[in-house]
Amino acid sequence: MEKIKSVKEIDWDRWVPRERAVIVYVCDNDQVLLIHKKRGLGAGKVNAPGGHIEAGETPEQAAIRECREEVGLTPRGLELKGKLYFQFLDGLSMEGFVFTATAVTGTMVETDEADPFWCPINEIPLDRMWEDDFYWLPQVLKGKTMDGRFLFDDDTMVSLDVTIGDPA
């Protein structure tokens, strides 16, 4: 069987993800909450709090739970900004829900999964994040919406199709 080389070769209408996940970008004034990911998919990269959606859980519930588990904070003012669709050449497939939040409550803590830190929005370390973030994250943090489809070979992005929109 020949390897897929482009997101355009995937029948996204029939595509079914093996996993569903969330990611939460908490913005406070001119800063965003990020993490140094310690384990799991993306270990060693900078990301935002997030993780898998559990059975019977809505994406919003998962976003709140994952943020609490990873960094000890409860996000407030959650807003769905878009969806990410990842196909990896090794077979992993994931649908992701991208949220922003306008505030948090609680006390920020480091956990075995994440070392959180506040970062100025204009200094986001995109060179230490997943490659796809470059194409949509700055726009989402400016209030835009997005829809992105990505093909990865391990940590390397092979192909992408991103649509950026204005807020509804």
C-alpha positions in Angstrom: 0.0 0.0 0.0 1.3 3.4 -1.0 1.8 6.1 1.7 -0.6 9.0 1.8 1.3 12.2 0.8 -1.4 14.9 1.2 -4.4 15.7 3.3 -6.3 16.1 0.0 -6.0 12.3 -0.5 -8.0 11.6 2.6 -11.8 11.3 2.4 -12.6 13.5 5.4 -16.3 12.8 5.1 -15.7 9.1 5.9 -12.7 9.6 8.1 -13.2 8.5 11.7 -10.7 9.5 14.4 -9.4 6.8 16.8 -9.0 9.5 19.5 -10.7 12.8 20.4 -9.0 15.5 22.4 -9.1 19.1 23.6 -6.6 21.9 24.0 -7.2 25.1 26.0 -5.5 28.4 25.5 -6.2 30.6 28.5 -5.6 34.3 27.6 -5.1 36.9 30.4 -4.4 40.4 29.1 -1.4 40.0 26.8 -0.4 36.6 28.1 -1.3 33.0 27.3 -1.0 29.9 29.5 1.3 27.3 28.0 3.0 24.1 29.3 6.2 22.3 28.8 4.8 18.8 28.1 6.5 16.1 30.1 5.0 12.9 28.9 2.7 11.4 26.3 2.2 12.6 22.7 4.2 15.7 22.2 6.5 15.2 25.2 9.3 17.7 25.2 7.3 20.3 23.2 5.6 23.5 24.4 1.8 23.2 24.2 -1.3 24.2 26.1 -3.2 22.2 28.7 -5.4 19.5 27.1 -5.9 15.9 26.6 -8.2 13.1 25.7 -12.0 13.3 25.9 -13.3 10.5 28.1 -16.4 8.4 27.4 -19.6 10.3 28.2 -17.8 13.6 28.4 -18.4 16.7 26.3 -15.4 18.5 24.8 -16.1 21.4 27.2 -16.1 19.1 30.2 -12.9 17.5 29.0 -11.3 21.0 28.6 -12.1 21.9 32.2 -11.0 18.5 33.6 -7.7 18.4 31.7 -6.8 21.9 32.7 -7.4 21.1 36.3 -5.5 17.8 36.1 -2.5 19.2 34.2 -2.0 22.7 35.9 -4.4 23.0 38.8 -6.5 25.7 37.2 -10.2 25.9 36.2 -10.7 27.8 32.9 -13.6 30.3 32.7 -15.2 31.8 29.7 -14.5 28.8 27.4 -15.1 29.4 23.7 -14.7 26.8 21.0 -12.5 28.4 18.3 -12.1 25.5 16.0 -11.3 21.9 15.2 -8.1 20.1 14.3 -8.0 16.8 12.4 -4.8 14.9 12.6 -3.8 11.8 10.5 -0.5 10.2 11.3 1.2 7.9 8.8 1.6 5.3 11.6 -2.2 5.1 11.8 -3.0 7.4 14.7 -5.9 9.6 14.0 -7.2 12.4 16.2 -9.9 15.0 16.2 -9.1 18.0 18.4 -11.3 20.8 19.8 -9.5 24.1 20.3 -10.8 26.3 23.1 -9.8 29.7 24.4 -10.7 30.9 27.9 -10.7 34.4 29.3 -9.8 33.6 32.9 -8.9 30.9 35.4 -9.5 30.1 39.1 -7.3 28.1 41.3 -3.6 27.9 42.0 -1.2 27.0 39.1 0.9 23.9 39.9 3.4 21.7 38.1 2.3 18.1 37.6 4.0 14.9 36.3 2.5 15.8 32.9 3.0 19.5 32.6 5.2 22.4 33.7 2.9 25.5 33.2 4.1 29.0 32.5 2.6 32.3 31.3 4.0 33.6 28.0 3.5 37.0 26.4 1.3 36.4 23.3 3.8 38.1 21.1 6.6 35.8 22.3 5.0 32.4 21.8 7.8 29.8 21.1 6.3 28.4 17.9 9.7 26.8 17.1 9.3 24.5 20.2 5.7 23.6 19.5 3.9 21.2 17.0 4.7 22.4 13.5 1.0 23.0 12.6 0.5 25.6 15.4 2.4 28.1 13.3 -0.4 28.1 10.8 -3.4 28.7 13.1 -2.5 29.5 16.7 -1.6 33.2 16.3 -4.9 33.8 14.4 -6.9 32.0 17.1 -5.3 34.1 19.8 -6.4 37.2 17.9 -10.0 36.0 18.1 -10.3 34.2 14.7 -11.8 30.7 14.2 -10.1 27.9 12.4 -10.5 24.5 10.8 -7.4 22.5 10.2 -6.5 19.1 8.6 -3.0 17.8 9.0 -0.9 14.8 7.9 2.1 14.0 10.1 4.9 11.5 9.8 5.8 11.1 13.5 6.8 14.8 14.5 7.1 16.0 10.9 4.1 17.7 9.2 3.7 16.3 5.7 0.7 18.2 4.5 -1.9 20.7 5.7 -5.2 22.4 4.9 -6.2 25.3 7.2 -9.1 27.6 6.9 -9.1 30.8 9.1 -12.4 32.6 9.7 -13.8 35.6 11.4 -15.6 35.1 14.7 -19.3 34.2 14.4 
